[in-house]
């Protein structure tokens, strides 16, 4: 079974106004989850969004998840994140260490 990866963006930090634009996103909180059957792993963090050039500005109400994915993907090492998630799922499936309660 292959790992399915999913982005979530719980919060978008915005400047109320900047260069006569409203709700200008400058920071994205992200979660990237990998799931394979009953196993899963998640990484999370924040990613800055450049606001020095607003010539390609997208109005907040017109933003799509795909737009935000593009911003975040371009500023993160997505391959590295996928590798860590994959390794964690593999460790869940085939642990090299386990914690056990005492037998008494």
ZICOR-V98575 format. One record per residue. N is the residue number from 1. RES is the residue in one letter. PHI is phi in degrees with one decimal (none if undefined). NEAR is the number of other C-alpha atoms within 12 Angstrom. Layout:
N:RES:PHI:NEAR + N:RES:PHI:NEAR
This chain:
1:X:none:10 + 2:X:-92.2:13 + 3:X:-77.9:22 + 4:X:-101.7:21 + 5:X:-106.4:24 + 6:X:-137.0:24 + 7:X:-88.9:29 + 8:X:-134.7:24 + 9:X:-129.5:26 + 10:X:-64.8:17 + 11:X:-143.8:19 + 12:X:-118.9:26 + 13:X:-83.0:21 + 14:X:-129.2:22 + 15:X:-85.8:18 + 16:X:-56.6:16 + 17:X:-144.7:16 + 18:X:-158.1:17 + 19:X:49.3:15 + 20:X:63.9:13 + 21:X:-105.8:20 + 22:X:-114.4:18 + 23:X:50.7:24 + 24:X:-88.1:31 + 25:X:-69.9:33 + 26:X:-122.0:29 + 27:X:-155.2:25 + 28:X:-121.2:32 + 29:X:-86.5:26 + 30:X:-129.2:30 + 31:X:-134.8:26 + 32:X:-125.3:34 + 33:X:-112.7:28 + 34:X:-111.6:30 + 35:X:-133.2:27 + 36:X:-138.1:23 + 37:X:61.3:15 + 38:X:-91.3:14 + 39:X:-101.1:23 + 40:X:-154.9:27 + 41:X:-148.6:30 + 42:X:-134.5:27 + 43:X:-118.8:28 + 44:X:-150.5:26 + 45:X:172.8:21 + 46:X:-128.6:25 + 47:X:-135.0:28 + 48:X:-74.1:24 + 49:X:-119.6:29 + 50:X:-64.4:20 + 51:X:-125.5:23 + 52:X:-74.9:14 + 53:X:-127.4:14 + 54:X:-100.5:20 + 55:X:-66.6:12 + 56:X:-107.4:12 + 57:X:-58.2:24 + 58:X:-113.2:20 + 59:X:-57.0:20 + 60:X:-52.8:22 + 61:X:-67.9:13 + 62:X:-100.9:13 + 63:X:-61.7:18 + 64:X:-118.6:14 + 65:X:-59.6:22 + 66:X:-62.8:15 + 67:X:-58.8:23 + 68:X:-68.0:31 + 69:X:-55.6:25 + 70:X:-61.6:18 + 71:X:-59.9:29 + 72:X:-67.1:32 + 73:X:-60.4:26 + 74:X:-76.6:16 + 75:X:-107.1:20 + 76:X:-120.5:23 + 77:X:-88.7:15 + 78:X:-64.0:26 + 79:X:-61.5:15 + 80:X:-62.6:14 + 81:X:-63.5:24 + 82:X:-60.9:28 + 83:X:-62.7:21 + 84:X:-67.7:22 + 85:X:-62.9:30 + 86:X:-59.9:28 + 87:X:-63.7:24 + 88:X:-66.2:25 + 89:X:-64.2:28 + 90:X:-61.4:24 + 91:X:-66.7:17 + 92:X:-66.7:20 + 93:X:-72.7:19 + 94:X:-134.6:12 + 95:X:-65.2:12 + 96:X:-96.4:11 + 97:X:-143.1:9 + 98:X:-139.3:10 + 99:X:-104.9:7 + 100:X:-127.3:7 + 101:X:-77.2:6 + 102:X:-58.4:5 + 103:X:-75.8:4 + 104:X:-98.5:4
